[in-house]
Amino acid sequence: MDNGARRRRLWPAVLAAVGMVIGGGGVADAGSGHHHPPRGTSFYVEPDSNAARQAAAWRQEGRVEDARLMEAVAKQPTAIWFTTAGAEQVRTRVRDVVRAAKRKGQVPVLVAYFVPYRDCSQWSAGGALSEQEYREWINAFAAGIGNDKAVVIVEPDGLALLTSEPWCTIGPDEELVPQRYREINHAVDTLKRGRQTRVYLDAGHSAWQALNDYDAGYGEPREQQGIVNRLMRGGVARADGFALNTSNYRFTADLVQYGTRISKCLYLRTHRGATTCPADAELDALRVDERRMTHFVLDTSRNGQGHYTPGGGETDWCNPPGRGLGERPTARTRIPLVDAFLWIKRPGESDGECQGGPPAGQWWPEQALDLAKRATPPLR
């Protein structure tokens, strides 16, 4: 049995297990406190994307079927990433994207990715050189949006990958970890001043951080914060929710289960006085309350075939072979607490110099075509 078919059959069972009811019945009405993209939201489609240019080039070369697939990719809304220095430059670039989307009656999905010590200086190393530079940069980012509509994904890996990870040699942790939390909190508060800005804090994925604090079992410090404490310290209560699976490949069903458990634990911690998350079975038995529980969005750009089981010398996250595009971007997920499926990672842009890929973020047409050919559901 192929993995896709197996996951599709498991889908109703997963929803039942996490205490969900599709289309109402037992789920509290959405409402107070936070605002979420309306179900009819049309996300912004960039007119001159890498996929669109590749399709035109292949059509000119006579690669008609490949061009057709790439044209189908180009029709999908994908996030626009902002990763480089310069407050005035980012203000202008964000403003231009937001205005272009507004002219089309669409909502842009923007990614703020400039936090200091980004990616623990791995493939996507970079970011601001100081906390002050970051504050000025995110202030300008927010100013570029103003009071127009936008969805912002705040700092992929910013909370899931702290400098306190035992393998990360950047330090000292007693200074840099509190700094990271200050930076994320400042981003939340600054962006939320925009009346129509929806803000989601990146929270890794379902096979990464545990819900509760844990012993890493090696290195210093061995004691690591779970994702719930990281989100709470990062200011998720003042954001519109969190994001899962950015630039990763985890099955949607796994992400829904994990995200719903996070939301339920956040509710127990903030509304019921709990100090830790209970066992998974207890979380799954707790009914979903859309009004009081934290919502989330999922990156489904490359999870159509799910995650990869790596061989020797490989990873499951850096350009794994045989992956496919996932669910198309939409705010109509029919899943309580899941505000949207988004293509946050731009399909066809490399994860890094691994598996024959170019540097992180560079366009890789061969990978883009392979993802399109293996799309689940298929591209039309």
C-alpha positions as CSV (number, residue, x, y, z in Angstrom):
1,M,0.0,0.0,0.0
2,D,1.4,3.4,-0.9
3,N,1.8,5.9,1.9
4,G,-0.5,8.4,0.4
5,A,-3.4,5.9,0.2
6,R,-2.7,4.8,3.8
7,R,-2.8,8.4,5.1
8,R,-6.0,9.2,3.2
9,R,-7.7,6.2,4.9
10,L,-6.4,7.2,8.3
11,W,-7.6,10.8,8.0
12,P,-11.1,10.4,9.5
13,A,-9.6,8.3,12.4
14,V,-7.0,10.9,13.1
15,L,-9.6,13.7,13.3
16,A,-11.7,11.6,15.7
17,A,-8.7,10.8,17.8
18,V,-7.8,14.4,18.4
19,G,-11.4,15.3,19.3
20,M,-12.5,17.0,16.1
21,V,-15.8,17.2,14.3
22,I,-15.7,18.5,10.7
23,G,-18.3,21.2,9.9
24,G,-19.5,22.0,13.4
25,G,-21.2,19.7,16.0
26,G,-19.4,20.0,19.4
27,V,-16.9,22.7,18.4
28,A,-17.3,26.1,19.9
29,D,-18.0,29.0,17.6
30,A,-15.0,30.9,16.5
31,G,-14.8,34.4,17.8
32,S,-13.1,36.2,20.7
33,G,-9.7,37.6,20.9
34,H,-7.9,36.7,17.6
35,H,-8.7,37.1,14.0
36,H,-8.2,34.4,11.4
37,P,-8.3,34.5,7.6
38,P,-11.9,34.2,6.4
39,R,-12.6,30.9,4.6
40,G,-13.1,32.7,1.3
41,T,-9.6,34.3,1.4
42,S,-7.8,34.4,-1.9
43,F,-4.0,34.3,-1.3
44,Y,-1.6,36.2,-3.4
45,V,-0.2,34.6,-6.6
46,E,3.1,36.2,-7.6
47,P,2.9,37.0,-11.4
48,D,6.6,36.6,-12.2
49,S,7.6,33.6,-10.1
50,N,10.5,31.2,-10.8
51,A,7.9,28.6,-11.8
52,A,6.2,31.0,-14.3
53,R,9.5,31.9,-15.9
54,Q,10.6,28.2,-16.0
55,A,7.3,27.3,-17.7
56,A,7.8,29.9,-20.3
57,A,11.3,28.7,-21.0
58,W,10.3,25.1,-21.3
59,R,7.4,25.8,-23.6
60,Q,9.8,27.7,-25.9
61,E,12.1,24.7,-25.8
62,G,9.2,22.4,-26.8
63,R,9.0,20.7,-23.4
64,V,5.2,21.0,-23.5
65,E,4.2,18.6,-20.7
66,D,6.9,19.9,-18.4
67,A,5.8,23.4,-19.1
68,R,2.2,22.5,-18.4
69,L,3.1,21.1,-15.0
70,M,5.2,24.2,-14.1
71,E,2.3,26.5,-15.2
72,A,0.1,24.6,-12.8
73,V,2.6,25.3,-10.0
74,A,2.9,28.9,-11.0
75,K,-0.9,29.4,-10.5
76,Q,-0.6,28.5,-6.8
77,P,-0.2,31.2,-4.2
78,T,3.2,30.9,-2.4
79,A,4.7,32.9,0.4
80,I,7.2,35.8,-0.3
81,W,10.3,35.6,1.9
82,F,12.2,38.6,3.3
83,T,15.7,37.6,4.4
84,T,18.2,40.3,3.7
85,A,19.4,43.4,5.5
86,G,18.2,47.0,5.1
87,A,15.3,48.4,7.0
88,E,14.3,50.8,4.2
89,Q,14.7,48.1,1.6
90,V,12.4,45.7,3.4
91,R,9.8,48.4,4.0
92,T,9.7,49.1,0.3
93,R,9.7,45.5,-0.8
94,V,6.9,44.5,1.6
95,R,4.9,47.6,0.6
96,D,5.2,46.7,-3.0
97,V,4.0,43.1,-2.5
98,V,1.1,44.2,-0.2
99,R,-0.1,46.8,-2.8
100,A,0.2,44.3,-5.7
101,A,-1.9,41.8,-3.8
102,K,-4.4,44.4,-2.9
103,R,-4.9,45.4,-6.5
104,K,-5.8,41.8,-7.2
105,G,-8.1,41.4,-4.3
106,Q,-5.7,38.9,-2.7
107,V,-3.9,38.5,0.6
108,P,-0.1,38.0,0.6
109,V,1.6,35.5,2.8
110,L,4.9,37.0,4.0
111,V,7.8,35.4,5.8
112,A,10.0,37.4,8.1
113,Y,13.3,35.6,8.3
114,F,16.0,37.8,9.6
115,V,16.5,37.0,13.3
116,P,20.1,37.0,14.5
117,Y,21.9,33.6,14.5
118,R,19.3,32.3,12.0
119,D,19.3,28.6,11.5
120,C,22.1,28.2,14.1
121,S,24.5,29.3,11.3
122,Q,23.8,26.2,9.2
123,W,22.6,26.1,5.5
124,S,20.5,29.2,5.9
125,A,22.9,31.2,8.1
126,G,22.5,34.9,8.2
127,G,20.1,37.4,9.8
128,A,20.6,40.7,11.7
129,L,23.9,41.3,13.4
130,S,22.3,42.6,16.6
131,E,19.0,42.8,18.5
132,Q,18.7,46.5,17.6
133,E,19.2,45.9,13.9
134,Y,16.5,43.2,14.1
135,R,14.0,45.6,15.9
136,E,14.6,48.3,13.2
137,W,14.1,45.7,10.4
138,I,10.9,44.2,11.8
139,N,9.6,47.7,12.5
140,A,10.1,48.6,8.8
141,F,8.6,45.3,7.8
142,A,5.4,46.1,9.7
143,A,5.4,49.6,8.3
144,G,5.4,48.2,4.8
145,I,2.2,46.3,5.6
146,G,0.5,49.2,7.4
147,N,-3.2,48.5,7.9
148,D,-3.6,46.4,4.7
149,K,-4.3,42.6,4.7
150,A,-1.4,40.2,5.2
151,V,-0.5,36.9,6.8
152,V,3.0,36.9,8.3
153,I,4.9,33.8,9.3
154,V,7.4,34.9,12.0
155,E,10.9,33.5,11.8
156,P,11.0,29.9,10.7
157,D,12.9,27.8,13.2
158,G,13.1,30.9,15.4
159,L,11.6,29.1,18.4
160,A,12.1,25.4,17.5
161,L,15.8,26.0,17.0
162,L,17.3,28.0,19.8
163,T,21.0,28.4,20.4
164,S,20.5,26.2,23.5
165,E,20.3,23.1,21.3
166,P,23.1,20.8,22.6
167,W,24.7,20.5,19.1
168,C,24.6,24.3,18.4
169,T,27.9,25.8,19.3
170,I,26.8,29.5,19.2
171,G,26.6,31.0,22.7
172,P,26.5,32.1,25.4
173,D,23.0,30.6,25.8
174,E,22.2,32.7,29.0
175,E,22.3,35.8,26.8
176,L,21.2,34.6,23.4
177,V,18.1,32.6,24.4
178,P,16.4,35.5,26.3
179,Q,17.4,37.7,23.4
180,R,15.7,35.5,20.9
181,Y,12.5,35.6,23.0
182,R,12.7,39.4,23.1
183,E,13.1,39.5,19.4
184,I,10.1,37.2,18.7
185,N,7.9,39.1,21.2
186,H,8.8,42.4,19.6
187,A,7.9,41.0,16.2
188,V,4.5,39.9,17.4
189,D,3.7,43.2,19.1
190,T,4.9,45.3,16.2
191,L,3.2,43.3,13.5
192,K,-0.1,43.1,15.4
193,R,-0.4,46.9,15.4
194,G,-1.5,46.4,11.8
195,R,-5.3,46.1,11.9
196,Q,-5.5,43.4,9.3
197,T,-2.2,41.6,9.9
198,R,-2.5,38.0,10.9
199,V,0.6,36.7,12.7
200,Y,1.7,33.1,13.1
201,L,4.8,32.0,15.1
202,D,6.7,29.2,13.5
203,A,6.8,26.1,15.7
204,G,8.7,23.5,13.9
205,H,7.0,20.3,12.9
206,S,5.5,17.1,14.3
207,A,8.8,15.1,14.5
208,W,10.9,17.8,16.2
209,Q,10.2,19.3,19.6
210,A,8.2,17.5,22.3
211,L,5.3,19.4,23.9
212,N,6.9,19.4,27.4
213,D,10.4,20.2,28.5
214,Y,12.7,17.2,28.1
215,D,16.2,15.9,28.7
216,A,18.1,15.8,25.4
217,G,20.3,13.0,26.7
218,Y,23.5,14.6,25.6
219,G,25.4,17.9,25.5
220,E,25.0,21.0,27.6
221,P,22.4,22.1,28.5
222,R,20.7,18.7,28.5
223,E,17.4,20.2,29.7
224,Q,15.5,21.6,26.8
225,Q,12.3,23.5,26.6
226,G,9.3,21.9,24.9
227,I,7.5,23.7,22.1
228,V,4.6,24.8,24.4
229,N,6.9,26.7,26.7
230,R,8.7,28.1,23.7
231,L,5.5,29.4,22.2
232,M,4.3,30.8,25.5
233,R,7.6,32.6,26.0
234,G,7.5,33.8,22.4
235,G,4.2,35.6,22.8
236,V,1.8,33.3,21.0
237,A,-1.0,34.5,23.2
238,R,-0.8,37.9,21.5
239,A,-0.4,36.4,18.0
240,D,-3.1,34.8,15.9
241,G,-1.5,31.3,16.2
242,F,1.4,29.3,15.1
243,A,2.7,27.6,11.9
244,L,3.9,24.1,11.4
245,N,6.0,22.3,8.8
246,T,7.7,25.3,7.2
247,S,10.1,23.9,4.7
248,N,9.5,20.3,5.8
249,Y,7.7,17.3,4.5
250,R,5.5,15.8,7.3
251,F,2.2,14.3,6.5
252,T,-0.8,16.7,7.1
253,A,-2.5,14.1,9.4
254,D,0.5,14.0,11.6
255,L,0.7,17.8,11.7
256,V,-3.0,18.2,12.6
257,Q,-2.6,15.8,15.5
258,Y,0.5,17.5,16.8
259,G,-0.8,21.0,16.3
260,T,-4.1,20.2,18.0
261,R,-2.3,18.7,21.0
262,I,-0.2,21.9,21.2
263,S,-3.4,24.0,21.1
264,K,-5.1,21.9,23.7
265,C,-2.0,22.1,26.0
266,L,-1.8,25.9,25.6
267,Y,-5.4,26.1,26.6
268,L,-4.9,24.0,29.7
269,R,-1.8,26.0,30.6
270,T,-3.5,29.4,30.1
271,H,-7.1,28.7,31.1
272,R,-7.0,25.7,33.5
273,G,-3.9,26.3,35.5
274,A,-1.9,23.3,34.2
275,T,1.8,23.5,34.6
276,T,2.7,20.8,32.0
277,C,0.9,19.0,29.2
278,P,-0.9,15.8,30.1
279,A,-0.4,12.6,28.3
280,D,-1.4,12.4,24.6
281,A,-4.4,10.3,25.3
282,E,-5.8,12.9,27.7
283,L,-5.2,15.7,25.2
284,D,-6.9,13.7,22.4
285,A,-9.9,13.1,24.6
286,L,-10.3,16.9,25.2
287,R,-12.8,18.4,22.9
288,V,-11.8,21.2,20.6
289,D,-12.9,24.7,21.4
290,E,-12.3,26.9,18.4
291,R,-13.0,30.1,20.4
292,R,-10.5,29.5,23.2
293,M,-7.9,27.3,21.6
294,T,-5.0,28.6,19.6
295,H,-5.3,28.2,15.8
296,F,-2.5,27.2,13.4
297,V,-1.6,27.0,9.8
298,L,0.3,24.2,7.9
299,D,2.9,24.4,5.2
300,T,1.7,21.7,2.7
301,S,3.9,22.8,-0.2
302,R,6.0,19.6,-0.3
303,N,4.3,17.1,2.0
304,G,2.2,15.2,-0.6
305,Q,4.4,12.1,-0.3
306,G,5.2,12.7,3.4
307,H,8.5,12.6,5.0
308,Y,11.6,10.7,3.8
309,T,13.4,7.9,5.6
310,P,17.1,8.7,5.1
311,G,19.8,6.4,4.3
312,G,23.4,6.6,5.4
313,G,24.8,10.2,5.2
314,E,21.4,11.6,4.3
315,T,18.9,13.8,6.2
316,D,15.1,13.7,6.1
317,W,14.9,17.5,5.7
318,C,17.5,18.6,3.1
319,N,16.3,18.0,-0.5
320,P,15.1,14.5,0.2
321,P,14.3,12.7,-3.1
322,G,10.9,11.4,-4.2
323,R,8.8,14.1,-2.5
324,G,5.7,15.7,-3.9
325,L,3.6,18.8,-3.7
326,G,0.8,18.7,-1.1
327,E,-2.6,20.2,-0.6
328,R,-3.2,23.4,-2.5
329,P,-3.2,26.6,-0.5
330,T,-6.6,27.5,0.9
331,A,-8.4,28.9,4.0
332,R,-11.1,26.3,3.6
333,T,-9.4,23.4,5.4
334,R,-12.6,22.0,7.0
335,I,-10.4,21.2,10.1
336,P,-11.2,23.0,13.3
337,L,-8.2,25.1,14.5
338,V,-6.4,24.8,11.1
339,D,-6.8,28.3,9.6
340,A,-5.1,27.5,6.3
341,F,-3.0,25.2,4.2
342,L,-0.2,27.4,2.8
343,W,2.7,27.0,0.5
344,I,5.2,28.7,2.8
345,K,8.3,27.1,1.4
346,R,8.4,27.9,-2.3
347,P,8.5,24.6,-4.2
348,G,11.6,24.2,-6.3
349,E,13.8,26.3,-4.1
350,S,16.6,24.3,-2.6
351,D,17.0,23.4,1.1
352,G,20.8,23.6,0.8
353,E,23.8,22.1,-0.8
354,C,22.8,18.5,-0.3
355,Q,21.5,15.7,-2.5
356,G,22.9,17.6,-5.5
357,G,21.1,20.8,-4.7
358,P,22.3,24.4,-5.1
359,P,22.6,26.7,-2.0
360,A,19.6,27.2,0.2
361,G,16.8,29.3,-1.5
362,Q,18.1,29.0,-5.0
363,W,15.8,27.8,-7.8
364,W,16.3,24.2,-8.7
365,P,14.1,23.4,-11.8
366,E,14.7,19.6,-11.7
367,Q,13.4,19.4,-8.1
368,A,10.5,21.6,-8.9
369,L,9.5,19.3,-11.8
370,D,9.9,16.2,-9.6
371,L,7.7,17.7,-6.9
372,A,5.0,18.6,-9.5
373,K,5.1,15.1,-11.0
374,R,4.5,13.5,-7.6
375,A,1.9,16.0,-6.4
376,T,-0.8,14.6,-4.1
377,P,-3.5,15.4,-5.0
378,P,-2.3,15.6,-8.7
379,L,-1.9,19.0,-10.3
380,R,-4.6,19.9,-12.9
